[in-house]
Amino acid sequence: MTKEDLHSCSVHLSDDERAVVLLDQTKLPNKTEYLTLTKAEEIYDAIKVLAVRGAPAIGICAGYAMYVLAQRAEASSYGELCERLHKDGEYLISSRPTAVNLSWAVGRMLAVLDGASDKSVDEVIALLREEAYAIQLEDIEMCRKIAEYGLSLLKPGDTFLTHCNAGPLATSKYGTAIGPAFLAKERGIDIKVFSDETRPLLQGARLTSYELQKAGIDVTLICDNMASIVMKNGWIQACFVGCDRIAANGDFANKIGTSGVAILAKHYGIPFYTLGPRSTIDMNCPTGADIKIEQRNPNEIKEMWYKEPMALPEVKCYNPAFDVTDHELLTAIVTDKGIVYPPFDVNLKKIMEED
């Protein structure tokens, strides 16, 4: 894959490789704008406000960020570079604590740094560059495999419902939860999608329906509270959702409202799958109760999408970004290493031990 191919992704390096370039997802679908980021504070803010979002894309961003920050540190010694990057890495991780791919990618870059104490600063930076590119190239291959496994669960003419945004904007190519639809389109297979609107930031409306429509895939946008009626009507054959963190027992965090979709799917006898790379599995997190849930600005509910506020200023708001879906509601977990079925505590451990 060429650098030009990578530059078509929503996250990539600038031509001189001294900045992280992001497609600003907060401006979609009405504006296509790119951010060119060179400072840790800028990258932190971009992750925090969801200018870049989606677990894999955040991981790619973090990898490139650490490489860019290493160059811009202008360190005179390995020790100075090491101190600076460890501090920057900890800072970046704090921007979105629920997304395990963020800490995973930062940790991966720091492992390269820590293992190169016998190298010069320039040599270390070269190694970080290689690792950052590897993270993105591996993501592209992971997404293709996830899409393959996901597509194997569908038959021509099926329609699946998705919640959150887990397409190419959230990854590098294909995506995770809606990757099977893009792969089906590529192969001339008829697959349709219902896209939940999805708080926070209405990502299902602004991003998922945008991506699918632009790709020529049959997509129908619905509000989150319409999921039950389309299931009851028999219009949904499966649910494919993303994940930001999967606990060791199979519980997983995804955008707020996912657990409700899972409960509805169980009621109507519809298979319910979460799709994500193996890096999203956190074996150090025993259950979903151990996943920290990010709380977002209440004004996203009251003001963000309206010309005038839709609630009184004194009205209290509860605005969690994620909820946790119990593993007992899951049919299977689709990863780049295969489809994991219950018992999840046993089979997730097996898949994590594979080379």
KAWO-V762718 format. One record per residue. N is the residue number from 1. RES is the residue in one letter. SS is DSSP state (~ for helix, > for strand, _ for the rest). PHI is phi in whole degrees, 0 to 359 (* if undefined). Layout:
n={N;N}
res={RES;RES}
ss={SS;SS}
phi={PHI;PHI}
//
This chain:
n={1;2;3;4;5;6;7;8;9;10;11;12;13;14;15;16;17;18;19;20;21;22;23;24;25;26;27;28;29;30;31;32;33;34;35;36;37;38;39;40;41;42;43;44;45;46;47;48;49;50;51;52;53;54;55;56;57;58;59;60;61;62;63;64;65;66;67;68;69;70;71;72;73;74;75;76;77;78;79;80;81;82;83;84;85;86;87;88;89;90;91;92;93;94;95;96;97;98;99;100;101;102;103;104;105;106;107;108;109;110;111;112;113;114;115;116;117;118;119;120;121;122;123;124;125;126;127;128;129;130;131;132;133;134;135;136;137;138;139;140;141;142;143;144;145;146;147;148;149;150;151;152;153;154;155;156;157;158;159;160;161;162;163;164;165;166;167;168;169;170;171;172;173;174;175;176;177;178;179;180;181;182;183;184;185;186;187;188;189;190;191;192;193;194;195;196;197;198;199;200;201;202;203;204;205;206;207;208;209;210;211;212;213;214;215;216;217;218;219;220;221;222;223;224;225;226;227;228;229;230;231;232;233;234;235;236;237;238;239;240;241;242;243;244;245;246;247;248;249;250;251;252;253;254;255;256;257;258;259;260;261;262;263;264;265;266;267;268;269;270;271;272;273;274;275;276;277;278;279;280;281;282;283;284;285;286;287;288;289;290;291;292;293;294;295;296;297;298;299;300;301;302;303;304;305;306;307;308;309;310;311;312;313;314;315;316;317;318;319;320;321;322;323;324;325;326;327;328;329;330;331;332;333;334;335;336;337;338;339;340;341;342;343;344;345;346;347;348;349;350;351;352;353;354;355}
res={M;T;K;E;D;L;H;S;C;S;V;H;L;S;D;D;E;R;A;V;V;L;L;D;Q;T;K;L;P;N;K;T;E;Y;L;T;L;T;K;A;E;E;I;Y;D;A;I;K;V;L;A;V;R;G;A;P;A;I;G;I;C;A;G;Y;A;M;Y;V;L;A;Q;R;A;E;A;S;S;Y;G;E;L;C;E;R;L;H;K;D;G;E;Y;L;I;S;S;R;P;T;A;V;N;L;S;W;A;V;G;R;M;L;A;V;L;D;G;A;S;D;K;S;V;D;E;V;I;A;L;L;R;E;E;A;Y;A;I;Q;L;E;D;I;E;M;C;R;K;I;A;E;Y;G;L;S;L;L;K;P;G;D;T;F;L;T;H;C;N;A;G;P;L;A;T;S;K;Y;G;T;A;I;G;P;A;F;L;A;K;E;R;G;I;D;I;K;V;F;S;D;E;T;R;P;L;L;Q;G;A;R;L;T;S;Y;E;L;Q;K;A;G;I;D;V;T;L;I;C;D;N;M;A;S;I;V;M;K;N;G;W;I;Q;A;C;F;V;G;C;D;R;I;A;A;N;G;D;F;A;N;K;I;G;T;S;G;V;A;I;L;A;K;H;Y;G;I;P;F;Y;T;L;G;P;R;S;T;I;D;M;N;C;P;T;G;A;D;I;K;I;E;Q;R;N;P;N;E;I;K;E;M;W;Y;K;E;P;M;A;L;P;E;V;K;C;Y;N;P;A;F;D;V;T;D;H;E;L;L;T;A;I;V;T;D;K;G;I;V;Y;P;P;F;D;V;N;L;K;K;I;M;E;E;D}
ss={_;_;~;~;~;~;~;_;_;_;>;>;>;_;_;_;_;_;_;>;>;>;>;_;_;_;_;_;_;_;_;_;_;>;>;>;>;_;_;~;~;~;~;~;~;~;~;~;_;_;_;_;_;_;~;~;~;~;~;~;~;~;~;~;~;~;~;~;~;~;~;~;~;_;_;_;_;~;~;~;~;~;~;~;~;~;~;~;~;~;~;~;~;_;_;_;_;_;_;~;~;~;~;~;~;~;~;~;~;~;~;~;~;~;_;_;_;_;_;_;~;~;~;~;~;~;~;~;~;~;~;~;~;~;~;~;~;~;~;~;~;~;~;~;~;~;~;~;~;~;~;_;_;_;_;_;_;_;>;>;>;>;>;_;_;_;_;~;~;~;_;_;_;_;_;_;_;_;~;~;~;~;~;~;~;~;_;_;_;_;_;>;>;>;>;>;_;_;_;_;_;_;~;~;~;~;~;~;~;~;~;~;~;~;_;_;_;_;>;>;>;>;_;~;~;~;~;~;~;~;~;~;_;_;_;_;_;>;>;>;>;_;_;_;>;>;>;_;_;_;_;>;>;>;>;_;_;~;~;~;~;~;~;~;~;~;~;~;_;_;>;>;>;>;>;_;_;~;~;~;>;>;_;_;_;_;_;~;~;~;_;_;_;_;>;_;_;_;~;~;~;~;_;_;_;_;_;_;_;_;_;_;_;_;_;_;_;_;_;>;_;>;>;>;>;_;~;~;~;_;_;>;>;>;>;_;_;>;>;>;_;_;_;~;~;~;~;~;~;~;~;~;_;_;_}
phi={*;275;299;298;298;294;292;278;281;289;231;201;271;293;302;272;63;249;208;267;250;235;287;286;287;287;265;287;266;273;226;250;231;247;255;248;243;234;246;301;295;293;290;304;297;296;289;296;273;72;298;242;203;99;308;297;296;296;296;298;301;297;298;296;299;295;293;297;293;296;295;279;293;49;288;267;211;299;300;294;296;298;298;294;288;297;294;297;297;299;296;297;301;290;289;216;294;285;282;294;296;294;293;298;291;299;299;295;292;291;295;297;300;293;270;237;293;268;259;284;303;297;293;296;297;296;292;294;300;300;290;297;296;297;301;289;297;294;296;300;291;299;296;299;293;299;298;298;296;297;296;293;270;243;234;308;94;290;235;243;259;234;227;87;233;217;249;303;298;267;221;242;203;70;94;251;298;254;305;302;291;291;292;298;300;300;259;74;262;279;230;249;225;256;249;292;301;74;279;281;68;51;294;294;282;284;246;297;295;298;298;293;297;298;274;78;264;293;232;238;271;226;289;302;279;257;301;297;291;288;291;299;289;81;272;243;259;197;243;241;234;276;201;259;201;245;283;297;265;100;301;213;261;212;309;308;104;297;297;295;298;296;296;297;299;296;298;266;69;258;301;234;236;250;238;188;292;302;296;281;280;245;288;274;250;300;217;297;295;267;272;284;259;288;257;252;302;302;294;298;276;276;231;302;254;233;295;231;305;261;211;296;304;277;289;284;229;243;227;288;281;227;227;246;265;292;299;291;270;272;282;194;248;261;237;288;257;132;265;257;254;299;284;291;297;277;281;292;298;296;290;285;272;288;286}
//
